[in-house]
Amino acid sequence: MNKKGDVLGIIVRYAILILVAIPNLWLFYKVFTPLTVYPLYLLLSIFYDVSILNSTILLINQSIPIELIGACVAGSAYYLLLILNLSTREISLKKRIKMLLWAFGAFLVLNILRIFLLSLLVISNSKFLEITHKIFWYALSTIFVVAIWFAEAKAFKIKSIPFYSDIRFLYKKQR
């Protein structure tokens, strides 16, 4: 691609990032809430008698509601994966789409497993629920995103560095 096309590509990629964030990442929550709630419901239904209403799963015999709020769905984590993807230079559109599907799929599976584990702690009335939830919330969710990005970069042979490669390109273009 020529230099003008490269600059236009940078503008388009960053414009997409801004537009997707408006308003309040609703797109991620709209897409990933049902993709999180229903598999969790299916997992829990293997072991328990459950019902579902919107984003709340109710254990019928125990009257325990498990409500999945926006923070559980982790729309901001999906957005961070999108940021890492779109802020990286020299990736073809086809490869970029494959990478996004891979990253979003990996995070979705990890997130469902995380919520399932926390649900089991709620159901068993575990004294470790709060500390486990905080560890997941503050540390593991970030580690999940970073690990997915590094695994993705390795699997798809990405050599560019998010943001830095774009900035370096624009700086060299100005010289």
C-alpha positions as CSV (number, residue, x, y, z in Angstrom):
1,M,0.0,0.0,0.0
2,N,1.3,3.5,-0.7
3,K,2.0,6.1,2.0
4,K,-1.3,7.9,1.5
5,G,-3.2,4.7,1.8
6,D,-1.3,3.8,4.9
7,V,-2.2,7.1,6.5
8,L,-5.9,6.6,5.5
9,G,-5.8,3.1,7.0
10,I,-4.6,4.5,10.3
11,I,-7.3,7.2,10.3
12,V,-10.0,4.5,9.5
13,R,-8.8,2.1,12.2
14,Y,-8.7,4.8,14.9
15,A,-12.0,6.2,13.8
16,I,-13.6,2.8,14.2
17,L,-12.2,2.6,17.7
18,I,-13.8,5.9,18.6
19,L,-17.1,5.1,17.0
20,V,-17.4,1.7,18.7
21,A,-16.8,3.3,22.1
22,I,-19.8,5.7,21.6
23,P,-22.0,5.4,23.6
24,N,-20.6,3.4,26.4
25,L,-19.6,0.3,24.5
26,W,-23.2,-0.7,24.0
27,L,-22.3,-2.8,21.0
28,F,-20.2,-5.2,23.0
29,Y,-22.9,-5.6,25.7
30,K,-25.6,-6.1,23.1
31,V,-23.6,-8.8,21.4
32,F,-21.9,-10.5,24.3
33,T,-24.5,-10.5,27.0
34,P,-26.6,-13.2,25.4
35,L,-23.4,-15.0,24.2
36,T,-22.4,-15.1,27.9
37,V,-25.7,-15.7,29.6
38,Y,-27.1,-18.6,27.6
39,P,-23.9,-20.8,27.6
40,L,-23.7,-20.2,31.4
41,Y,-27.3,-21.2,31.7
42,L,-26.6,-24.4,29.8
43,L,-23.6,-25.2,31.9
44,L,-25.5,-24.7,35.1
45,S,-28.5,-26.7,33.8
46,I,-26.2,-29.8,33.6
47,F,-25.9,-29.8,37.4
48,Y,-28.9,-27.8,38.7
49,D,-32.5,-27.1,38.0
50,V,-32.4,-23.6,36.6
51,S,-34.5,-21.0,34.9
52,I,-33.6,-17.9,33.0
53,L,-35.1,-14.5,32.8
54,N,-33.2,-11.8,30.8
55,S,-29.7,-11.9,32.3
56,T,-30.6,-13.6,35.5
57,I,-30.3,-17.3,36.1
58,L,-32.3,-18.7,39.0
59,L,-31.5,-21.9,40.8
60,I,-35.1,-23.1,41.3
61,N,-34.7,-25.4,44.4
62,Q,-32.4,-23.0,46.2
63,S,-33.9,-19.7,45.1
64,I,-30.5,-18.3,44.4
65,P,-30.4,-15.7,41.6
66,I,-27.3,-15.3,39.6
67,E,-27.6,-11.9,37.8
68,L,-25.1,-11.2,35.1
69,I,-24.5,-7.4,35.0
70,G,-22.5,-5.5,32.5
71,A,-19.3,-5.9,34.5
72,C,-19.8,-9.7,34.3
73,V,-20.0,-9.6,30.5
74,A,-16.8,-7.5,30.5
75,G,-17.5,-5.3,27.4
76,S,-14.4,-3.3,28.2
77,A,-12.2,-6.3,27.9
78,Y,-13.6,-7.0,24.4
79,Y,-13.0,-3.3,23.6
80,L,-9.4,-3.6,24.8
81,L,-8.9,-6.6,22.5
82,L,-10.4,-4.5,19.7
83,I,-8.0,-1.6,20.6
84,L,-5.0,-3.9,20.5
85,N,-6.1,-5.3,17.1
86,L,-7.0,-2.1,15.4
87,S,-4.0,-0.2,16.7
88,T,-1.6,-2.7,15.2
89,R,-0.1,-1.9,11.7
90,E,0.4,-4.1,8.7
91,I,-2.4,-6.6,9.2
92,S,-4.6,-7.5,6.2
93,L,-8.4,-7.1,6.7
94,K,-8.9,-10.9,6.4
95,K,-6.3,-11.6,9.0
96,R,-7.6,-8.8,11.2
97,I,-11.1,-10.3,11.2
98,K,-9.7,-13.8,11.9
99,M,-7.7,-12.4,14.8
100,L,-10.7,-10.6,16.3
101,L,-12.9,-13.7,16.0
102,W,-10.2,-15.8,17.7
103,A,-9.6,-13.2,20.5
104,F,-13.2,-12.6,21.2
105,G,-14.0,-16.4,21.1
106,A,-11.1,-17.1,23.5
107,F,-12.1,-14.4,25.9
108,L,-15.8,-15.5,25.7
109,V,-14.9,-19.0,26.7
110,L,-12.6,-17.9,29.6
111,N,-15.2,-15.4,30.8
112,I,-18.0,-18.0,30.8
113,L,-15.7,-20.4,32.7
114,R,-14.9,-17.6,35.2
115,I,-18.5,-16.8,35.8
116,F,-19.4,-20.5,36.1
117,L,-16.7,-21.0,38.8
118,L,-17.9,-17.9,40.7
119,S,-21.5,-19.3,40.3
120,L,-20.5,-22.5,41.9
121,L,-19.0,-20.6,44.8
122,V,-22.2,-18.6,45.2
123,I,-24.3,-21.8,45.1
124,S,-22.0,-23.6,47.7
125,N,-22.0,-20.4,49.9
126,S,-18.3,-20.5,49.9
127,K,-16.3,-18.3,52.2
128,F,-13.8,-17.8,49.4
129,L,-16.3,-16.1,47.1
130,E,-15.3,-12.5,47.8
131,I,-11.6,-13.0,47.5
132,T,-11.9,-15.2,44.4
133,H,-14.2,-12.6,42.8
134,K,-11.7,-9.8,43.6
135,I,-8.8,-11.8,42.3
136,F,-10.7,-12.5,39.1
137,W,-11.9,-8.8,38.9
138,Y,-8.6,-7.1,39.5
139,A,-5.9,-9.5,38.2
140,L,-7.1,-12.4,36.1
141,S,-9.3,-10.4,33.8
142,T,-6.4,-8.3,32.8
143,I,-4.1,-11.3,32.6
144,F,-6.7,-13.0,30.3
145,V,-6.7,-10.1,27.9
146,V,-2.9,-9.8,27.8
147,A,-2.4,-13.5,27.5
148,I,-4.9,-13.7,24.7
149,W,-3.2,-10.8,22.9
150,F,0.3,-12.4,23.2
151,A,-1.1,-15.8,22.1
152,E,-2.8,-14.2,19.2
153,A,0.3,-12.2,18.2
154,K,2.3,-15.4,18.2
155,A,-0.3,-17.5,16.4
156,F,-0.8,-15.0,13.7
157,K,2.9,-14.0,13.5
158,I,2.3,-10.3,14.3
159,K,5.5,-8.2,14.3
160,S,4.0,-4.8,14.8
161,I,3.5,-3.2,18.2
162,P,0.1,-1.6,19.0
163,F,0.2,2.2,18.7
164,Y,4.0,2.3,18.6
165,S,4.2,1.1,15.0
166,D,1.7,3.6,13.8
167,I,3.4,6.5,15.7
168,R,6.8,5.4,14.3
169,F,5.4,5.2,10.7
170,L,3.8,8.7,11.0
171,Y,7.0,10.1,12.5
172,K,9.1,8.7,9.7
173,K,6.6,10.0,7.1
174,Q,7.0,13.6,8.5
175,R,10.8,13.5,8.0
